[in-house]
């Protein structure tokens, strides 16, 4: 997995091998966080 925006953009995250899910596209992740960002306040540390 990879972070697509923000302070840690392009940083890779190791996911467990036995995780029973498919990877999410960058476009879908960015869309989700854009929606969340407009609805909730996130501390920008």
Residue frames relative to the residue before (quaternion, step in Angstrom):
aa qw qx qy qz dx dy dz
X 1.0000 0.0000 0.0000 0.0000 0.00 0.00 0.00
X 0.1367 -0.7858 0.6010 0.0517 3.51 -1.22 0.59
X 0.4193 -0.6701 0.5492 0.2713 3.58 -1.08 0.77
X 0.2966 -0.8202 0.4720 0.1286 3.59 -0.74 1.06
X 0.8157 0.0545 -0.0531 0.5734 3.62 1.16 -0.22
X 0.6591 0.5290 -0.3735 0.3824 3.53 -1.31 0.13
X 0.8108 -0.2955 0.2156 0.4570 3.50 -1.37 -0.24
X 0.7746 0.3320 -0.1617 0.5134 3.59 1.00 -0.82
X 0.1686 0.8234 -0.5225 0.1437 3.60 1.18 0.55
X 0.8356 0.1836 -0.2004 0.4775 3.55 -1.08 0.95
X 0.4802 0.6418 -0.4601 0.3818 3.62 1.22 0.07
X 0.3354 -0.7487 0.5409 0.1856 3.55 -0.93 0.90
X 0.1878 -0.7505 0.6267 0.0931 3.53 -1.17 0.78
X 0.3513 -0.7300 0.5470 0.2112 3.56 -0.84 0.95
X 0.1789 -0.7780 0.5966 0.0828 3.57 -0.77 1.07
X 0.5799 -0.5779 0.4290 0.3817 3.60 -1.09 0.57
X 0.5336 -0.6510 0.4418 0.3103 3.59 -0.99 0.82
X 0.7278 0.4428 -0.2426 0.4641 3.59 1.02 -0.73
X 0.3751 0.7278 -0.4895 0.3001 3.61 1.22 0.34
X 0.2833 -0.8200 0.4759 0.1447 3.63 -0.47 1.17
X 0.5419 0.5904 -0.4284 0.4174 3.61 0.82 0.97
X 0.4549 -0.6560 0.5212 0.3018 3.53 -1.27 0.33
X 0.5724 -0.5929 0.4241 0.3755 3.61 -1.11 0.51
X 0.3736 -0.7068 0.5581 0.2223 3.56 -1.16 0.67
X 0.4999 -0.6573 0.4651 0.3189 3.58 -0.97 0.79
X 0.6318 -0.5368 0.4007 0.3901 3.56 -1.21 0.52
X 0.6383 0.5425 -0.3264 0.4380 3.57 0.98 -0.82
X 0.6670 0.4928 -0.2996 0.4717 3.60 0.95 -0.85
X 0.6444 0.5145 -0.3214 0.4656 3.61 0.98 -0.82
X 0.6655 0.5013 -0.3066 0.4603 3.56 0.90 -0.91
X 0.6387 0.5236 -0.3211 0.4636 3.59 1.00 -0.80
X 0.6453 0.5263 -0.3166 0.4542 3.58 0.91 -0.90
X 0.7230 0.4365 -0.2619 0.4670 3.58 0.79 -0.97
X 0.5757 0.5496 -0.3851 0.4672 3.62 1.14 -0.43
X 0.6441 0.5054 -0.3142 0.4806 3.59 0.98 -0.82
X 0.6761 0.4926 -0.2956 0.4614 3.59 0.85 -0.96
X 0.6501 0.5357 -0.3177 0.4353 3.56 0.96 -0.86
X 0.6929 0.4671 -0.2744 0.4758 3.58 1.05 -0.71
X 0.7014 0.4497 -0.2698 0.4827 3.61 1.20 -0.35
X 0.7977 0.2012 -0.0723 0.5639 3.57 1.08 -0.70
X 0.4217 -0.6718 0.5433 0.2751 3.55 -1.23 0.52
X 0.1110 -0.7765 0.6185 0.0458 3.56 -0.82 1.05
X 0.4712 -0.6578 0.5072 0.2966 3.56 -0.95 0.87
X 0.2325 -0.8070 0.5313 0.1116 3.59 -0.65 1.07
X 0.0862 0.8170 -0.5591 0.1115 3.58 0.51 1.20
